[in-house]
Amino acid sequence: MYTEKTMKRRIRTLERQIEKIKTELAGLGDLHPGSLTEQYNVCGTPGCRCKASPPQKHGPYYQLSYSRKGKGTTRFVRREHRATVARQLKNYARLRQLVDRWIDLAMELANLRLEQDKESDP
Ligand SMILES: [Zn+2]
């Protein structure tokens, strides 16, 4: 349990941490959910190097898989877009991390505010 002084200090700390999260969220760049995977394929051309021994498969090809509103989607990503998409995925992961942290802090703050109200009652 907190004393009134430590409760106020904790509230200020939580408010500061939430402000930092908001600032970082506002600065997040482009984002996209999902994950990138590398793929190597075998084609249908007879005598192709992908059927040699050992096989030299075609690729890598990059595939972006994500799920949105319960619907899973997969699409190819051009090699030259790979770094951009990887950055978008990283930003999305950071967004989720920050929001999750915000929720934890907000819940603690909300409870402390109620505690504080209770203590200031006559
Ligand atoms: Zn081939």
Boltz pocket constraint, residues with backbone or C-beta under 6 A from the ligand:
constraints:
  - pocket:
      binder: B
      contacts: [[A, 41], [A, 42], [A, 43], [A, 44], [A, 45], [A, 48], [A, 49], [A, 50], [A, 51], [A, 56], [A, 58]]
      max_distance: 6.0
